[in-house]
Amino acid sequence: MKTLVIISHPDLDESSSQQFLLAAIPKNENITVHHLEINYPDGNIDVFREQELLLAHDRIIFQFPFYWYSSPALLKHWQDVVLTEGFAYGQQGSMLAGKEFCLVLAIGVKESEYQAGGRELYSISELTKPYQALAFKTEMIYLKPLLIFQFAYLTHEQKIQLYMDYQQALTREKDDSLQAREKWLLSQLENMDKQNLADAEHATLSNAIAQIKSNRSTIEELRLILEQMR
Amino acid sequence: MKTLVIISHPDLDESSSQQFLLAAIPKNENITVHHLEINYPDGNIDVFREQELLLAHDRIIFQFPFYWYSSPALLKHWQDVVLTEGFAYGQQGSMLAGKEFCLVLAIGVKESEYQAGGRELYSISELTKPYQALAFKTEMIYLKPLLIFQFAYLTHEQKIQLYMDYQQALTREKDDSLQAREKWLLSQLENMDKQNLADAEHATLSNAIAQIKSNRSTIEELRLILEQMR
């Protein structure tokens, strides 16, 4: 699976959340990071190049700070000029059909304000309807978004979780089963660069992998017994 | 009441719907028309000037073609740079509080597609939640939007109705009572430029005004009788 991360942010260098996410992106030929403001400082978008990029990937990520309940202006401009009739929708062709679409949003206000009675009035699911409608019209599969509320206030543990969640948003095949998450975790552990690990750490890692595999065997055995009992 | 019409459209001259609306705007010192793309072709928005404009008006109109369920990019950029914390919201000040906010949207797809089962999936009320949340956060009063579906296919009669509806969106005080609509209509009739009218037309107009006033008297009398009967 190839993933295209389209980032729109007017000042990427100054954003601690965006820098954190950038550092979390696995160096991987299957992931393309594409920052619009760097590529098009004058706003003149190369429509053909952008459409080629979309065609070459299976999962499209829109990653941006949630300003006034939407994206920065350049991503909106990109939508208007790149997602044309005959390419993205309409009778002549829906070239994005079947691809996956996922929002990664950095949100400055805490989650509990996004509801009736809160300062932001509506939920993120309500406020992102324009993106859901976009995915529907272009026949893309709308994935659960990755919502990052108030990055600056995250604890160390929450940041580690975010690191994992973000990598999964970029690379994990769409499947929420326990087994799929386990498989993804195993492949991450097994592909880790282990050169810099001390022997003890290396052993811990091997034990963790063995433990997960052993748990899986137990689960499979239990499932078999259950099926025989039916 | 002073009304600020903020128009965002990348090519106003080529838009028949926008030209129709421009022609319908009453020449009136209480209405300011402000086209963003003409004022800021390079996108460098004069924030102070824009905030002054907002402060000087009571009703703020956002008028634009509904591209990908939102505005053209320049209006989004305007929102992000003009509606700052301490000006539009936050503890330091909500300078827009109590003003009225109204969307005037030109929409290329027919109304019936904007629902579950339709090609656009969601209603306009659902898709405009970001603007409703904006009005809520800035403490502005969200008025019923003026939605123009498929302008090119409107009949002559529908265009006349749109002409009236648009003038009302710009100038009529917020009050949906029959009496308020009647009052607005009377003031429009009485303020018409009658120099170019033939005598017969002049008489028709005078009769119409007299008729409306007479109807109003009858209604008031009936109301009085009803109250006495209680």
Contacts between the chains, C-beta under 8 A, distances in Angstrom:
chain1	res1	chain2	res2	distance
A	43	B	43	7.0
A	43	B	73	8.0
A	67	B	76	8.0
A	67	B	79	7.6
A	67	B	80	4.9
A	68	B	76	7.3
A	68	B	79	4.7
A	68	B	80	6.2
A	68	B	83	6.8
A	68	B	130	6.8
A	68	B	134	6.0
A	69	B	129	7.4
A	69	B	130	3.6
A	69	B	133	5.3
A	69	B	134	6.9
A	70	B	70	6.1
A	70	B	76	6.3
A	70	B	130	5.4
A	71	B	76	7.6
A	72	B	76	7.5
A	72	B	77	7.8
A	72	B	80	6.8
A	73	B	43	7.9
A	73	B	73	4.2
A	73	B	74	6.9
A	73	B	76	4.5
A	73	B	77	3.7
A	73	B	80	6.8
A	74	B	73	6.8
A	76	B	67	8.0
A	76	B	68	7.3
A	76	B	70	6.3
A	76	B	71	7.6
A	76	B	72	7.5
A	76	B	73	4.5
A	76	B	76	5.1
A	77	B	72	7.8
A	77	B	73	3.7
A	79	B	67	7.6
A	79	B	68	4.7
A	80	B	67	4.9
A	80	B	68	6.2
A	80	B	72	6.8
A	80	B	73	6.8
A	83	B	68	6.8
A	119	B	137	7.0
A	120	B	133	5.9
A	120	B	136	7.9
A	120	B	137	6.9
A	121	B	132	7.2
A	121	B	133	5.0
A	121	B	136	4.6
A	121	B	137	7.6
A	122	B	129	5.2
A	122	B	132	7.4
A	122	B	133	5.4
A	126	B	126	7.4
A	126	B	129	5.1
A	127	B	129	5.4
A	127	B	130	5.6
A	127	B	133	6.3
A	129	B	69	7.4
A	129	B	122	5.2
A	129	B	126	5.1
A	129	B	127	5.4
A	129	B	129	6.3
A	130	B	68	6.8
A	130	B	69	3.6
A	130	B	70	5.5
A	130	B	127	5.6
A	130	B	130	7.2
A	132	B	121	7.2
A	132	B	122	7.4
A	133	B	69	5.3
A	133	B	120	6.0
A	133	B	121	5.1
A	133	B	122	5.4
A	133	B	127	6.3
A	134	B	68	5.9
A	134	B	69	6.9
A	136	B	120	7.9
A	136	B	121	4.6
A	137	B	119	7.0
A	137	B	120	6.9
A	137	B	121	7.6
